Amino acid sequence: MAEPAHKSICKNRKARFQYTIEETVEAGLVLTGSEVKSLRAGGANLSDAYAQVRGTEMFLHKAHIAPYVYAGNANHLPERVRKLLLHRREIHRLGGRLRERGLTLVPIEMYWKNGRAKVELGLGRGKKLHDKRQAIATREADMRVRQATRRHAKRG
């Protein structure tokens, strides 16, 4: 059986509900040793996180990586600002797109790829309330169809 392309650490489940994702990009993370150990233990949360361009660099804000239990004095701050690793032209292009009204860089998923921590960023536009209601209605309709086909398959 083939090994998966990447091993997920955590996902931001609200991102696709609250934003219409126009494009995605993969970025590396600059981490300390205790952060890597904590990520290997699965201690991360992206629910309120966002990425921001400052000059020629990009940073991840409000991403929570739990303190590593065994780090002692060498532990990290859970919500420190972390540098993201992207090519200069990608940062420049995304910075230009972010200046557009209503666009935000939202982390969608954090995962391991070839032993390195990566974060998938989505360039998203915030959804209005009626868009969210429509998404809920569509999801519930799909669920009812799946349940009906499952019940029908059991009978036949």
C-alpha positions as CSV (number, residue, x, y, z in Angstrom):
1,M,0.0,0.0,0.0
2,A,1.3,3.5,-0.9
3,E,2.4,5.9,1.8
4,P,0.2,9.1,1.9
5,A,1.7,12.3,0.5
6,H,1.6,14.0,3.8
7,K,0.6,13.2,7.5
8,S,-1.9,15.8,8.9
9,I,-1.1,17.5,12.2
10,C,-4.2,19.6,12.4
11,K,-6.9,21.2,10.2
12,N,-8.8,24.5,10.4
13,R,-12.2,23.1,9.8
14,K,-13.9,26.5,9.9
15,A,-11.7,28.0,7.2
16,R,-13.7,26.6,4.2
17,F,-17.0,27.4,5.9
18,Q,-16.1,31.1,6.7
19,Y,-14.1,31.8,3.6
20,T,-14.4,31.1,-0.1
21,I,-10.9,29.8,-0.9
22,E,-9.7,31.2,-4.3
23,E,-6.3,29.5,-4.3
24,T,-4.0,27.6,-2.0
25,V,-0.2,27.6,-1.4
26,E,2.1,25.5,0.6
27,A,4.6,27.1,3.0
28,G,7.3,25.8,5.3
29,L,7.5,26.9,9.0
30,V,10.4,28.2,11.0
31,L,10.1,26.3,14.3
32,T,12.0,25.8,17.5
33,G,12.9,22.3,18.8
34,S,10.1,22.2,21.5
35,E,7.6,23.3,18.8
36,V,8.6,20.4,16.6
37,K,8.3,17.9,19.5
38,S,4.8,19.4,20.4
39,L,3.7,19.1,16.8
40,R,4.8,15.5,16.7
41,A,2.6,14.9,19.8
42,G,-0.3,16.5,17.9
43,G,-0.6,19.7,19.9
44,A,-1.6,22.4,17.4
45,N,-4.7,24.5,16.7
46,L,-5.3,26.8,13.7
47,S,-8.8,28.1,14.5
48,D,-8.0,31.8,14.8
49,A,-4.8,31.9,12.8
50,Y,-4.0,34.0,9.8
51,A,-0.9,34.9,7.7
52,Q,0.4,38.4,7.0
53,V,3.0,39.9,4.7
54,R,5.5,42.3,6.3
55,G,8.0,43.7,3.9
56,T,9.6,40.8,2.0
57,E,8.6,38.2,4.6
58,M,5.4,36.3,5.5
59,F,4.4,35.4,9.1
60,L,1.8,33.2,10.7
61,H,-0.1,34.8,13.6
62,K,-2.2,33.3,16.4
63,A,-1.4,29.7,15.5
64,H,-1.4,27.8,18.8
65,I,1.2,25.2,19.3
66,A,0.9,23.8,22.8
67,P,4.0,24.0,25.1
68,Y,6.0,20.7,25.1
69,V,5.7,19.0,28.5
70,Y,9.3,17.9,28.8
71,A,11.0,21.1,27.5
72,G,11.5,22.7,30.9
73,N,13.1,26.2,30.6
74,A,13.6,25.8,26.8
75,N,9.9,25.9,26.1
76,H,8.3,28.2,23.5
77,L,5.4,30.7,23.7
78,P,2.3,29.0,22.4
79,E,1.0,31.7,20.1
80,R,4.2,33.4,19.0
81,V,4.5,34.8,15.5
82,R,6.2,32.3,13.2
83,K,8.0,33.0,10.0
84,L,6.7,31.2,6.9
85,L,9.1,30.0,4.2
86,L,8.0,30.9,0.6
87,H,9.8,32.0,-2.5
88,R,10.2,35.8,-2.8
89,R,8.1,35.9,-6.0
90,E,5.2,34.0,-4.2
91,I,5.3,36.4,-1.2
92,H,5.3,39.4,-3.6
93,R,2.4,38.0,-5.6
94,L,0.4,37.1,-2.5
95,G,1.1,40.5,-1.0
96,G,-0.3,42.1,-4.0
97,R,-3.5,40.0,-3.9
98,L,-3.9,40.7,-0.1
99,R,-4.1,44.4,-0.8
100,E,-7.4,43.7,-2.7
101,R,-10.4,44.4,-0.5
102,G,-11.7,41.5,1.5
103,L,-8.9,38.9,0.9
104,T,-7.2,37.1,3.8
105,L,-4.6,34.4,4.0
106,V,-6.0,31.6,6.2
107,P,-4.2,28.5,7.2
108,I,-6.2,25.4,6.2
109,E,-4.0,22.5,7.3
110,M,-0.7,21.9,9.0
111,Y,1.0,18.6,8.1
112,W,4.3,16.7,7.8
113,K,5.8,16.3,4.4
114,N,9.2,14.5,4.0
115,G,9.8,15.1,7.8
116,R,9.2,18.9,7.5
117,A,6.3,20.8,9.0
118,K,4.3,22.5,6.3
119,V,1.2,24.7,6.3
120,E,-1.4,25.0,3.5
121,L,-2.5,28.6,3.2
122,G,-5.7,29.6,1.4
123,L,-6.3,33.0,-0.1
124,G,-9.9,33.5,0.9
125,R,-12.7,36.0,0.7
126,G,-15.0,36.1,3.8
127,K,-18.5,34.6,3.2
128,K,-21.6,36.6,4.0
129,L,-24.3,35.1,6.3
130,H,-26.5,34.1,3.4
131,D,-23.6,32.2,1.8
132,K,-23.0,30.3,5.1
133,R,-26.7,29.4,5.3
134,Q,-26.7,28.2,1.8
135,A,-23.6,26.0,2.5
136,I,-25.4,24.5,5.5
137,A,-28.5,23.8,3.5
138,T,-26.5,22.1,0.7
139,R,-24.6,20.0,3.2
140,E,-27.8,18.9,5.0
141,A,-29.4,18.0,1.6
142,D,-26.4,15.9,0.6
143,M,-26.5,14.1,3.9
144,R,-30.2,13.3,3.5
145,V,-29.5,11.9,0.0
146,R,-26.7,9.8,1.3
147,Q,-28.9,8.4,4.2
148,A,-31.7,7.7,1.8
149,T,-29.5,5.8,-0.6
150,R,-27.9,3.9,2.3
151,R,-31.4,2.8,3.5
152,H,-32.4,1.9,0.0
153,A,-29.3,-0.2,-0.5
154,K,-29.9,-2.1,2.7
155,R,-33.5,-3.1,1.6
156,G,-32.5,-4.3,-1.8
